[in-house]
Amino acid sequence: MNEVIKALYEIEAQAGELMEQANVSRQAMQEEKKRQMEEINTELEAEMEGRLTILKSRLEEQAQEEIRQLTEKSRRQVEQLNEMYENHLRQNAREIVERITEV
């Protein structure tokens, strides 16, 4: 009977050791998983930062191109207005003089 009790104590001690080893393994696995998740998050943040930088530079390029196009369009419009003014200046002056002298 003592041997049975002694064997049961040994089995219980071995079971306790196995549980402790399982807990240690579980903790190690959790820490590894946490480290991997942190590494993945760091990589994702770096990738997103890179993508944002690329998008920002593309938007800046588009904005600069639009500004250039608007500037060119405005310059052409000013040239056309100046040309129209020069071409019609004498005609407008004559019309004004004619109206003044009609009275």
Summary of the structure (lengths in Angstrom):
residues: 103
radius of gyration: 43.4
end to end distance: 142.5
largest distance: 142.5
contacts: 197
relative contact order: 0.03
helix: 98%
strand: 0%
